[in-house]
Amino acid sequence: MKFVTEIWHPNVDKNGDACISILHEPGEDKYGYEKPEEHWLPIHTVETITISVISMLPDPNGDSPANVDAAKEWREDRNGEFKRKVARCVRKSKRLFHLTSFKLLKLH
């Protein structure tokens, strides 16, 4: 799963790829952080994956971050610099959404 707008989060890498267990290939975790049953299984649906990602957003896994800088800020300055960077990303995303929505409305 990939975020197409910028996001500042410990479990999302700088390319926007979400890093959560449910999206990892089946089998043993080479780093030993995750249990095999936490990885991808054919029983997962779009709904279960979406719920996992939504649950990850307010409660990051700091033990195996995809964005080490965001994880460090989340641990050390959650209500300061981390929160400011998240707010900046949200503002940028909202502007992009409004611009895109306006262009789509104009086309119709």
N, C-alpha and C positions, 0 to 999 in steps of 0.2 A: 504494500500500500504506500502510495506516495502523496505527499502534500505538494500541491502545485504552487502555492504561495509560500513566502518565507515564514518559517516557524522557528522559534527559539525554545527548544525543549531537550532535556537530557536524552530522551529515547528516540529522537529524530535526527538523522545525520544531516550534514550541510547540503546534501542533494535533495532533501525532503523525504527520504525513505524512512518509514516507521520501523523501529527495531523492537519487536515484541516476540515473545516465544511462539505464539500461535502461528506466526508467519515463517518461522524457521523450519528448515527441512527436517523430516523425521529422523530419529536416531539420537545417539549420544551427543551431548554438547561438549565440544573439544575444550572448553574452558571450565566446565564443571559447575556453571551457574544454574543451569536449567535441567529439569527432569525430562526424559524422553516423552512422557505423556503430556507435557506442556507444549510440545511442538505440533506442527501441522498434522492433522489427521483428516481423512476423507469425510468424516462426519461434520466438519466445520462448514458453516454456511456463511453467506455474505452478512447475515444478521449477527452471528456469533463473532465474526472478525470485527465488524463495525463496533459492537458493544465492547470488545476488548480494547480497541483503539480509543474509544471515547473514555473508557475507564482509566486508561493509561495517562491521559492528558492532565488531570488534576493530581495524579498520584504516580510520579515517575519512579522507575526502578533505577536507583543510583548505583547499584552493584555492578551493572554492566551497561554503562551509557554508550550511546552512539555518538553523542556530542559531549566530549569531556569538558569543554569550556562551560557549556550550559549546566552540566551536572555540578561542577565546582561552584558556580554562582548560585545554583539552587540550594546547595548545602550551606554556603557561607554568607550569602547576601540575598536571600529569597525575596525579602520585601524592599530591597533597594535596586541594585543594578539589574538583577534577573527580572524583576517585575517591570522595570522600565523597558527592557529589550522586548519582553513579551507584548507590552502595550504598543510599542512601535510597530511590531509585526502585525498586530491586530488592526491598527490604523491603516497600514499599507494595504492589507488584505481587503478592508472595507472599501477603500478608495477604488481598488481594482474591481471589486464586485460592482460598485455603483457605476463605474465607467463602462464595464462590460454589459451590465443590464441596460444602461441607457442606449448603447449602440444596438443591442438586440431589439429593443423597443422601437428604435428609429427604423429598423429594417422592415418592420411589419406594418 
